[in-house]
Amino acid sequence: MSNLPAKPFYKLRRFWILLAVSLIGVTEWAPFLSERAKGYIMKLLIFLPFILLIVLAGSCTTTVQKLDPLIFYKRDIRIEYKGDKYYGIAVLPYAEEYKIKLKAHGDMDYFSVNTFHREEDSSNPGGMFFQSRTTLKYKPTLEKEGDAPLYISVYNKKKKHGWAFIAFEHPMYTIESLFHCNGKVKIFKGVSACGTREGLKQKITFKEDVMISNPSPGPHGRKTPCPDLKSNKGDKVGEVFEFDMPNRICKYTFVSMASEEMHSMYLLGHEDSIVRD
């Protein structure tokens, strides 16, 4: 990845638009302004070039964070669904179709959505005025056969990329869990997801004995495999499972020893975060 300086004029385009609108407004209202107000405006216009030089000088010294394609970065795109807000990772209720609002930390110059069945992409999905946000309309087809997640990627010309992960509840998965994830405790109804830095200890608890399956790796190619998890009893059966986060996406399925009902768990352990303005 390139480590070139940020483009100051590109970065300040909203400032230029606001300045142009302000000057037009001053011109329209000039006949109605007092002499004192006109004097203040003239002083502002005199000092404005110096202010712009200082701002531009600061922008020119800003460098783009050098990204490593081998690192698994934190998911931090903002997600909103029916008024509920999530940060980077979400588990949404089961539905026939979805309308999901997404907001990135930078402009969405390129936008991509993937499942095991589809790949959809577009450039500048938010248009000219809402370049950092978009609304995703998603209707599962083959994905309805299981809890197939959405993998969302946003790529930015200044390397301020972003990602999101969205899983969905499904009638196939019905066992409830109590998840201690990244300092928070949450109840999940059949499908759970946890995202935090690799190596940190987390815990998931069930009300009955369950057996954990062998892990399924996510779509991102990684040298380190997903680890096998064991319960606090020391084997694959138990009510409590404590584990260290992997440095990738891993899926685990828990099956009830009594009823054969299931629970699906996704782990997303990131290695680093992208610096945001």
VMD Tcl script that draws the C-alpha trace (Angstrom):
set ca {
  {0.00 0.00 0.00}
  {1.19 3.50 -0.77}
  {2.14 5.94 1.99}
  {1.46 9.10 -0.06}
  {0.28 12.35 1.54}
  {-3.44 12.93 1.80}
  {-4.97 15.15 -0.90}
  {-5.85 18.41 0.90}
  {-8.26 19.76 -1.72}
  {-10.13 16.46 -1.81}
  {-10.24 16.43 1.98}
  {-11.57 19.99 2.18}
  {-14.13 19.87 -0.64}
  {-17.03 20.28 1.81}
  {-15.28 23.36 3.21}
  {-15.04 24.89 -0.26}
  {-18.72 24.24 -0.92}
  {-19.68 25.84 2.41}
  {-17.45 28.86 1.71}
  {-19.01 29.38 -1.74}
  {-22.52 29.23 -0.29}
  {-21.55 31.71 2.44}
  {-20.11 34.21 -0.05}
  {-23.23 33.97 -2.20}
  {-25.33 34.64 0.91}
  {-23.22 37.67 1.84}
  {-23.61 39.07 -1.67}
  {-27.38 38.66 -1.54}
  {-27.68 40.32 1.87}
  {-25.07 43.07 1.34}
  {-27.62 45.88 0.68}
  {-29.29 45.16 4.02}
  {-26.13 45.01 6.19}
  {-24.93 47.85 8.38}
  {-21.55 49.51 7.77}
  {-20.19 47.86 10.91}
  {-21.24 44.38 9.71}
  {-19.68 45.07 6.30}
  {-16.44 46.01 8.07}
  {-16.34 42.70 9.96}
  {-16.96 40.78 6.74}
  {-14.17 42.65 4.93}
  {-11.72 41.79 7.73}
  {-12.75 38.15 7.51}
  {-12.19 38.09 3.75}
  {-8.74 39.70 4.20}
  {-7.62 37.08 6.73}
  {-9.31 34.14 4.99}
  {-6.39 33.35 2.62}
  {-3.99 33.10 5.58}
  {-6.39 30.78 7.42}
  {-6.65 28.57 4.34}
  {-2.86 28.41 3.99}
  {-2.54 27.21 7.59}
  {-5.26 24.57 7.15}
  {-3.78 23.34 3.88}
  {-0.29 23.18 5.39}
  {-1.62 20.98 8.16}
  {-3.41 18.76 5.65}
  {-0.28 18.33 3.55}
  {1.65 16.95 6.53}
  {-0.97 14.25 7.15}
  {0.07 10.84 5.81}
  {-2.11 7.87 5.04}
  {-1.81 4.94 7.42}
  {0.09 2.13 5.74}
  {-2.13 -0.95 5.68}
  {-0.99 -4.56 5.59}
  {-3.15 -6.88 3.45}
  {-2.15 -9.79 5.70}
  {-3.66 -8.17 8.83}
  {-7.26 -8.78 9.87}
  {-8.61 -5.32 10.77}
  {-11.40 -4.37 13.16}
  {-14.96 -4.23 11.80}
  {-16.19 -0.68 12.50}
  {-18.80 0.35 9.93}
  {-21.89 1.66 11.75}
  {-25.02 -0.43 11.24}
  {-28.64 0.54 11.87}
  {-31.70 -1.69 11.49}
  {-35.21 -0.67 12.60}
  {-33.78 1.89 15.02}
  {-31.27 -0.49 16.63}
  {-27.63 0.54 16.18}
  {-24.53 -1.65 16.04}
  {-20.83 -1.02 15.61}
  {-19.16 -3.20 13.01}
  {-20.84 -6.47 13.97}
  {-24.55 -7.26 14.25}
  {-26.95 -10.18 14.66}
  {-30.33 -9.19 13.20}
  {-33.74 -10.84 13.73}
  {-34.98 -13.31 11.15}
  {-36.96 -11.68 8.33}
  {-37.87 -12.23 4.69}
  {-36.06 -9.05 3.62}
  {-33.98 -6.29 5.17}
  {-33.37 -2.58 4.81}
  {-30.10 -1.82 6.59}
  {-28.46 1.60 6.99}
  {-24.66 1.69 6.84}
  {-22.27 4.53 7.67}
  {-18.53 4.31 7.08}
  {-15.80 6.52 8.56}
  {-14.80 7.75 5.10}
  {-16.31 8.06 1.65}
  {-17.60 4.85 0.10}
  {-15.62 5.02 -3.13}
  {-16.21 1.29 -3.64}
  {-18.80 -0.82 -1.85}
  {-19.07 -4.62 -1.80}
  {-21.49 -7.12 -0.21}
  {-20.82 -10.87 -0.17}
  {-22.45 -14.06 1.06}
  {-21.66 -17.66 0.15}
  {-24.14 -17.21 -2.72}
  {-23.76 -13.65 -4.06}
  {-21.38 -10.77 -4.71}
  {-22.73 -7.27 -5.26}
  {-20.64 -4.13 -5.66}
  {-21.02 -0.49 -6.64}
  {-19.13 2.80 -6.72}
  {-20.26 5.76 -4.60}
  {-23.52 4.08 -3.48}
  {-24.51 7.11 -1.39}
  {-24.32 9.57 -4.29}
  {-22.74 13.03 -4.28}
  {-24.07 14.29 -0.94}
  {-24.01 11.14 1.24}
  {-20.71 9.61 0.26}
  {-20.04 7.93 3.61}
  {-23.42 6.22 3.98}
  {-25.87 4.05 2.11}
  {-28.97 1.90 2.63}
  {-28.64 -1.79 1.80}
  {-31.74 -3.63 0.62}
  {-31.18 -7.35 1.08}
  {-33.54 -10.23 0.36}
  {-32.06 -13.67 1.12}
  {-32.64 -16.44 -1.43}
  {-30.33 -19.46 -1.06}
  {-29.05 -17.80 2.13}
  {-32.38 -18.69 3.80}
  {-31.22 -22.29 4.08}
  {-29.09 -21.33 7.10}
  {-27.71 -18.39 9.08}
  {-25.58 -17.16 6.16}
  {-23.91 -13.84 7.16}
  {-23.23 -10.73 5.11}
  {-19.63 -9.67 4.63}
  {-19.52 -5.93 3.84}
  {-16.45 -4.09 2.56}
  {-15.93 -0.38 1.88}
  {-12.84 0.85 0.07}
  {-11.68 4.45 0.18}
  {-9.23 6.35 -2.06}
  {-7.36 7.55 1.03}
  {-7.03 3.96 2.33}
  {-9.60 4.57 5.10}
  {-11.27 1.28 4.31}
  {-13.96 -0.28 6.46}
  {-15.72 -3.57 7.04}
  {-18.86 -4.92 8.68}
  {-20.22 -8.34 9.54}
  {-23.95 -9.07 9.81}
  {-25.36 -12.43 10.92}
  {-29.03 -13.31 11.11}
  {-31.19 -15.30 13.47}
  {-32.69 -18.40 11.87}
  {-35.39 -20.94 12.85}
  {-32.76 -23.67 12.58}
  {-30.90 -22.24 15.59}
  {-32.93 -21.91 18.77}
  {-30.70 -22.49 21.83}
  {-30.27 -19.31 23.87}
  {-26.83 -18.26 25.12}
  {-25.36 -15.78 27.58}
  {-22.26 -14.26 25.98}
  {-19.51 -12.35 27.81}
  {-17.94 -10.49 24.87}
  {-15.48 -7.60 25.12}
  {-16.65 -6.48 28.57}
  {-20.37 -6.71 27.80}
  {-22.92 -9.40 28.61}
  {-25.64 -10.15 26.08}
  {-28.29 -12.81 25.53}
  {-28.45 -14.25 22.01}
  {-31.40 -16.21 20.62}
  {-29.83 -18.99 18.60}
  {-27.15 -17.05 16.70}
  {-24.36 -15.07 18.38}
  {-21.38 -13.01 17.25}
  {-18.46 -11.52 19.16}
  {-15.77 -9.18 17.89}
  {-12.73 -7.96 19.81}
  {-8.93 -8.04 19.69}
  {-7.25 -11.39 19.16}
  {-6.05 -13.21 22.28}
  {-8.60 -11.70 24.67}
  {-10.57 -14.15 26.80}
  {-14.34 -14.47 26.24}
  {-17.06 -16.79 27.57}
  {-20.34 -18.24 26.32}
  {-22.78 -20.04 28.65}
  {-25.79 -22.27 28.00}
  {-28.58 -23.52 30.29}
  {-27.93 -27.14 29.34}
  {-25.12 -29.38 28.20}
  {-24.19 -28.82 24.56}
  {-21.58 -30.34 22.27}
  {-19.40 -28.02 20.20}
  {-18.54 -28.84 16.60}
  {-15.22 -28.50 14.87}
  {-14.74 -24.88 13.65}
  {-15.57 -23.60 10.18}
  {-13.22 -20.87 8.88}
  {-14.52 -17.61 7.45}
  {-13.95 -16.58 3.84}
  {-10.73 -14.65 4.49}
  {-7.60 -16.67 3.78}
  {-5.50 -16.93 6.95}
  {-2.44 -18.99 7.82}
  {-3.58 -19.57 11.41}
  {-6.44 -22.10 11.58}
  {-9.52 -21.66 13.76}
  {-8.81 -23.22 17.17}
  {-10.74 -26.15 18.61}
  {-12.69 -25.03 21.70}
  {-13.40 -27.06 24.82}
  {-15.82 -26.59 27.70}
  {-14.77 -25.91 31.28}
  {-15.10 -29.67 31.83}
  {-12.13 -30.18 29.53}
  {-13.90 -31.76 26.57}
  {-16.37 -30.81 23.83}
  {-19.46 -31.16 26.05}
  {-20.54 -28.71 28.75}
  {-22.53 -25.60 29.65}
  {-19.66 -23.08 29.82}
  {-16.99 -22.43 27.21}
  {-14.12 -19.99 27.82}
  {-11.67 -19.26 25.03}
  {-9.16 -16.81 23.58}
  {-10.21 -14.90 20.46}
  {-8.68 -16.10 17.17}
  {-7.14 -13.69 14.66}
  {-9.77 -14.34 12.01}
  {-13.45 -15.22 11.51}
  {-14.45 -18.61 12.89}
  {-17.85 -20.27 13.17}
  {-18.83 -22.88 15.77}
  {-22.06 -24.84 16.15}
  {-23.35 -26.07 19.51}
  {-25.82 -28.99 19.64}
  {-28.01 -29.79 22.66}
  {-27.32 -33.21 24.19}
  {-31.02 -33.53 25.14}
  {-33.02 -32.07 22.25}
  {-30.51 -31.74 19.36}
  {-31.42 -28.05 19.01}
  {-28.55 -25.87 17.86}
  {-26.76 -22.58 18.44}
  {-24.43 -20.86 15.94}
  {-21.53 -18.69 17.17}
  {-19.26 -16.40 15.13}
  {-15.95 -15.08 16.44}
  {-14.18 -12.14 14.78}
  {-10.80 -11.47 16.37}
  {-9.01 -8.47 14.85}
  {-5.28 -7.83 14.89}
  {-5.32 -4.06 14.40}
  {-7.60 -1.05 13.86}
  {-7.55 1.60 11.15}
  {-6.83 5.11 12.44}
  {-9.87 7.36 11.99}
  {-9.89 11.16 11.65}
}
mol new
graphics top color blue
foreach p $ca { graphics top sphere $p radius 0.5 }
foreach p [lrange $ca 0 end-1] q [lrange $ca 1 end] { graphics top cylinder $p $q radius 0.2 }
display resetview
